[in-house]
């Protein structure tokens, strides 16, 4: 990486293919549960790192980062926790 390059991706290469699929499915489920249009671009700056092309990609970045912060593995069991965190984040945004 160049010294002045901005880091704009998360290390999915560390995940096995099944974990990458699960990560994508978790992000898709969260978008569906929260009524977020997956192909929109409204939440890229809020959830993602800025280089994502859609809300779904931004959600995938957010999910990965939240799981990494909590030292949790990528899995379906983490969905309730992620929904709560996203709802809390939404509540914070409403009062800004």
Secondary structure, DSSP 8 states (H G I E B T S, - for coil): --TT-------GGGS-HHHHHHHHHHHHHHHHHHT--TT--TTHHHHS-S--SSHHHHHHHHHHHHHHHTT--SSGGGHHHHHHHHHHHHHHHHT-
